[in-house]
Amino acid sequence: MSQVDLVYRIFAIIFPAFSIVALGYFFARSRRDTDMSSGNRINMEIFTPALIFDTMSTSDYRLADYSYLTLGGLQVASIVLIGNLASILVIPVILWVILWFFCRLFLSLIFIASYPVLLE
């Protein structure tokens, strides 16, 4: 790789970042009463999900490696898309399963602890 190619590659990487920073600086200097709420809203509702989608669609990963993250994402998506109905139906079922497991564990520990007493 020649020195000219290296300088061109560094310039191609750094120039867009510095140009965006410069545009923002000059835009803020030209307007004193800058209202950024619409820009922030467009960023959070369009650009950030587009960036996440692009990153996820071009990445190579196995879904099984991120099963807990997938389940959490599905829960969040169900709450957002369906509203509180999904959380009203799903969360009590999950809590019931957890409660059932710990009740069974507690009862088995009581039985094991009282087993020598039962033998007398």
C-alpha positions as CSV (number, residue, x, y, z in Angstrom):
1,M,0.0,0.0,0.0
2,S,1.5,3.3,-1.0
3,Q,1.6,6.4,1.1
4,V,-0.9,8.2,-1.2
5,D,-3.4,5.3,-0.8
6,L,-3.0,5.4,3.0
7,V,-3.6,9.2,3.1
8,Y,-6.6,8.8,0.9
9,R,-8.1,6.1,3.1
10,I,-7.5,8.1,6.3
11,F,-9.1,11.2,4.6
12,A,-12.1,9.1,3.4
13,I,-12.7,7.9,7.0
14,I,-12.1,11.1,8.9
15,F,-13.6,13.8,6.5
16,P,-17.3,12.8,6.9
17,A,-17.1,12.9,10.7
18,F,-15.4,16.3,10.7
19,S,-17.7,17.7,8.1
20,I,-20.8,16.7,10.1
21,V,-19.3,18.3,13.2
22,A,-18.5,21.5,11.3
23,L,-22.0,21.7,9.8
24,G,-23.5,21.3,13.2
25,Y,-21.2,24.0,14.6
26,F,-22.0,26.5,11.9
27,F,-25.7,25.7,12.1
28,A,-25.7,26.4,15.9
29,R,-23.8,29.6,15.4
30,S,-26.1,30.9,12.7
31,R,-29.2,30.3,14.9
32,R,-29.4,31.3,18.5
33,D,-32.9,29.9,19.1
34,T,-32.3,26.4,17.9
35,D,-35.2,23.9,18.6
36,M,-33.7,20.4,18.4
37,S,-36.8,18.5,19.6
38,S,-37.9,17.6,16.1
39,G,-34.4,16.5,15.2
40,N,-34.2,14.4,18.4
41,R,-37.5,12.8,17.7
42,I,-36.6,11.9,14.1
43,N,-33.3,10.5,15.4
44,M,-35.0,8.3,18.0
45,E,-37.9,7.1,15.9
46,I,-36.3,6.7,12.5
47,F,-32.5,6.7,12.4
48,T,-31.7,4.7,15.6
49,P,-34.1,1.8,14.7
50,A,-32.7,1.9,11.1
51,L,-29.2,1.7,12.4
52,I,-30.1,-1.2,14.7
53,F,-31.9,-3.0,11.9
54,D,-29.0,-2.5,9.5
55,T,-26.5,-3.8,12.1
56,M,-28.6,-6.8,13.0
57,S,-29.3,-7.7,9.4
58,T,-25.7,-7.6,8.3
59,S,-24.3,-9.4,11.4
60,D,-23.7,-13.1,11.5
61,Y,-25.0,-14.5,14.7
62,R,-26.9,-17.6,15.9
63,L,-30.2,-16.9,17.5
64,A,-29.7,-19.6,20.1
65,D,-26.7,-17.7,21.6
66,Y,-28.9,-14.8,22.4
67,S,-32.1,-16.6,23.5
68,Y,-32.6,-14.6,26.7
69,L,-32.1,-11.3,24.8
70,T,-34.6,-12.5,22.2
71,L,-37.2,-13.4,24.9
72,G,-36.7,-10.0,26.5
73,G,-37.1,-8.3,23.1
74,L,-40.2,-10.2,22.4
75,Q,-41.7,-9.2,25.8
76,V,-40.9,-5.6,25.2
77,A,-42.3,-5.8,21.6
78,S,-45.5,-7.4,22.9
79,I,-45.9,-4.7,25.5
80,V,-45.3,-1.9,22.9
81,L,-47.4,-3.4,20.1
82,I,-50.3,-4.9,22.1
83,G,-50.2,-2.6,25.0
84,N,-50.7,-3.7,28.6
85,L,-52.8,-6.7,27.5
86,A,-49.7,-8.9,26.8
87,S,-48.1,-8.0,30.1
88,I,-51.4,-8.7,31.9
89,L,-51.5,-12.2,30.3
90,V,-47.8,-13.1,30.2
91,I,-46.4,-11.8,33.4
92,P,-48.8,-13.6,35.7
93,V,-48.1,-16.9,34.0
94,I,-44.4,-16.4,34.4
95,L,-44.9,-15.5,38.0
96,W,-47.1,-18.5,38.6
97,V,-44.4,-20.8,37.2
98,I,-41.7,-19.3,39.4
99,L,-44.0,-19.4,42.4
100,W,-44.9,-23.1,41.7
101,F,-41.2,-24.0,41.3
102,F,-40.2,-22.3,44.6
103,C,-43.2,-23.8,46.5
104,R,-42.2,-27.3,45.3
105,L,-38.6,-26.6,46.3
106,F,-39.6,-25.3,49.7
107,L,-41.9,-28.3,50.3
108,S,-39.2,-30.7,49.3
109,L,-36.8,-29.0,51.7
110,I,-39.3,-29.2,54.5
111,F,-39.9,-32.9,53.8
112,I,-36.1,-33.6,53.7
113,A,-35.6,-31.7,56.9
114,S,-38.4,-33.5,58.7
115,Y,-37.6,-36.9,57.3
116,P,-35.5,-38.1,60.3
117,V,-38.4,-37.1,62.6
118,L,-40.8,-39.2,60.5
119,L,-38.6,-42.2,60.9
120,E,-38.8,-42.1,64.8
